[in-house]
């Protein structure tokens, strides 16, 4: 990786600060409340590919005139089902670390990418060496750039970046 110039660093910092101050219709408190509600409901009932529980929460917690615009905002963030609202909406991370076996990691990777900020790092470990190629391919297929693959005995760690 090449060193960024002072101007490039300033531009990245300015962009990061703007992203941190993005205003959503729902306050952080309401988002946390929605997430708690969805987590509780989805523990009892599998995701049914609807926004049933999200809409239920919105109807109970918002004025009716705001519901349509909140649903549109959720759709813009990739939330078309209750489970996607939890995975794709409102929160984005600079670093995601997953110490999980490859059989879990591979299907989870495309979902995790949506939780990452541009420029964020995805650090995986707990991968048996015989599964290295499968995980590296899943990471690449998810649109990430592999930065480093490290080995310790039979265990592998794959680090990637979202560019």
C-alpha positions in Angstrom: 0.0 0.0 0.0 1.3 3.4 -0.9 1.5 6.3 1.6 -1.3 8.8 1.3 -0.5 12.5 0.7 -1.5 15.1 3.3 -4.2 16.3 1.0 -5.6 12.8 0.5 -5.6 12.2 4.3 -7.5 15.5 4.8 -10.0 14.5 2.1 -10.5 11.1 3.7 -11.0 12.6 7.1 -13.5 15.1 5.8 -15.4 12.3 4.1 -15.3 10.2 7.2 -16.6 13.1 9.4 -19.5 13.7 7.0 -20.5 10.1 7.1 -20.4 10.1 10.9 -22.8 13.0 10.9 -25.3 11.6 8.4 -28.8 12.3 9.7 -31.4 9.6 9.5 -35.1 9.9 10.1 -34.9 7.6 13.2 -32.8 8.7 16.1 -30.1 6.4 17.4 -32.3 5.6 20.4 -35.1 4.6 18.1 -32.8 2.5 15.9 -31.5 0.7 19.0 -35.1 0.1 20.1 -36.1 -1.2 16.6 -33.0 -3.5 16.6 -33.9 -4.9 20.0 -37.4 -5.5 18.9 -36.4 -7.2 15.7 -33.8 -9.4 17.5 -36.4 -10.5 20.0 -38.9 -11.3 17.3 -36.4 -13.1 15.0 -35.3 -15.3 17.9 -38.8 -16.6 18.1 -39.7 -16.6 14.4 -37.4 -17.1 11.4 -37.1 -14.3 8.9 -40.0 -14.7 6.5 -38.7 -12.3 3.8 -41.0 -9.5 4.8 -40.8 -6.3 6.8 -43.6 -7.5 9.0 -41.9 -6.9 12.4 -40.2 -3.7 11.2 -43.6 -2.3 10.1 -45.2 -3.4 13.3 -42.6 -1.6 15.3 -42.9 1.5 13.2 -46.7 1.6 13.5 -46.3 1.4 17.3 -43.5 4.0 17.7 -43.8 6.6 15.0 -46.4 9.0 13.7 -48.2 7.5 10.7 -46.9 10.3 8.3 -43.2 9.2 9.0 -43.6 5.5 8.3 -43.4 5.6 4.5 -40.3 7.7 4.5 -38.6 5.5 7.1 -39.4 2.4 5.0 -38.0 4.2 1.9 -34.8 5.0 3.9 -34.5 1.4 5.1 -34.9 0.2 1.5 -32.1 2.6 0.4 -29.8 0.9 2.9 -30.6 -2.6 1.7 -33.3 -3.5 4.2 -36.1 -5.3 2.3 -36.7 -8.0 5.0 -36.6 -7.8 8.8 -33.4 -9.8 9.0 -31.8 -7.4 6.4 -32.8 -4.4 8.5 -30.6 -5.8 11.3 -27.7 -6.7 8.9 -27.7 -3.8 6.5 -29.2 -0.7 8.0 -27.9 2.3 9.9 -24.6 0.8 11.3 -21.4 0.5 9.3 -18.0 -0.6 10.7 -14.3 0.2 10.0 -13.3 -3.3 11.1 -15.1 -6.6 11.2 -13.4 -9.5 12.8 -14.7 -13.1 12.5 -13.1 -16.1 14.2 -15.4 -18.7 12.7 -15.0 -21.9 10.8 -15.1 -21.6 7.0 -18.5 -23.4 6.6 -20.1 -20.5 8.6 -17.8 -17.8 7.2 -18.4 -18.4 3.5 -22.2 -17.8 3.5 -21.8 -15.0 6.0 -19.2 -12.9 4.1 -21.6 -11.4 1.5 -23.8 -10.2 4.3 -21.0 -8.8 6.4 -19.7 -6.7 3.5 -22.9 -4.6 3.7 -22.0 -3.8 7.3 -18.6 -2.4 6.4 -17.6 1.1 5.6 -15.6 1.8 2.4 -12.0 1.3 3.3 -12.9 -1.0 6.2 -11.1 -4.2 7.0 -12.5 -7.7 7.3 -10.3 -10.0 9.4 -11.1 -13.7 9.5 -9.5 -16.5 11.4 -10.3 -19.9 12.7 -10.0 -21.3 9.1 -8.5 -24.7 8.6 -5.8 -24.6 5.9 -7.8 -27.0 3.7 -10.5 -24.4 3.5 -8.2 -21.4 2.7 -9.0 -21.3 -1.0 -12.8 -21.4 -0.4 -12.6 -18.5 2.0 -10.3 -16.4 -0.1 -12.7 -17.0 -3.1 -15.8 -16.0 -1.0 -14.0 -12.9 0.2 -13.2 -11.9 -3.4 -16.7 -12.8 -4.6 -18.1 -10.5 -2.0 -16.1 -7.6 -3.6 -13.3 -7.4 -1.1 -9.6 -7.2 -1.9 -7.4 -9.7 -0.1 -4.6 -7.8 1.8 -3.0 -10.7 3.6 -3.2 -14.4 4.2 -1.3 -15.7 7.3 -0.7 -19.2 8.5 -0.1 -20.6 12.0 0.1 -24.4 11.9 -3.1 -25.7 10.3 -4.9 -22.4 10.9 -5.3 -19.6 8.5 -6.3 -15.9 8.8 -7.5 -13.9 5.8 -7.5 -10.1 5.9 -9.3 -8.1 3.3 -10.3 -4.5 2.6 -13.5 -3.0 1.1 -12.3 -0.5 -1.5 
